[in-house]
Amino acid sequence: MTASIKPLVAGNWKMNGLKTDLGIAAEIARGHDGALRTKVDLAICPPATLLYPMTAALIGSRIATGGQDCSLRDSGAFTGEVSAAMLADAGAQYAIVGHSERRTLHGERDATVKAKAQAAQAALLVPIVCVGETKDEREAGKALAVVKKQLRGSVPEGSTGATLVVAYEPVWAIGTGLTPTTADVAEMHAAIRADLGRILGKAAAASVRLLYGGSVKPSNAAELMGVSDVDGALVGGASLKAEDFLGIARACG
């Protein structure tokens, strides 16, 4: 963890959740008590259909909500897309952009991710910019180079810790139960911080929250959150279970 940064644990529900599942968010809110609230920030990024009702259900809890993606466009004839302003209008405070599933399944390139991050910032949302290498890239010794290239192409210049979160999610670890060694995570997060310093300036980079994502669960959270420059987690499947999500949050405190 970075001593000067309050950690953030963000849940990405992906394409899961119906109105009957709003009780999960309510249970998380009950567990995010006064003591935990002072130590770690929480956010939940549900599917777009649940964003407004979840935001309404969490009023008073100090748990933020976010979108799982946003359009790079403000408005117009773009059937099926959701703009950053629409997410903000529904109560979101964050928007995940550049998730590996968007990069691989939808062919999103770094320039698209950057444009989406800029659109989010223009709507006063904080983009959670995702970066990460594939298994083949890691085994070829290209992990650091791949992530640095993604950062330089995806992060808007002029960002600060108040307007940007970066999530390192090794693609091969997402939903597989596999995780990098703590030494690998430490090396990558240190490299991300250093490269952000070159993009944004050292002072701004020092305040940006760097999340780790990829098969984070209560049983490994304390070890992962104890790594230098890890300022929280982007959580997938475990965020759909209140006690698991809260267990990860407690590991940050």
Summary of the structure (lengths in Angstrom):
residues: 253
radius of gyration: 16.7
end to end distance: 10.0
largest distance: 48.1
contacts: 896
relative contact order: 0.17
helix: 48%
strand: 15%
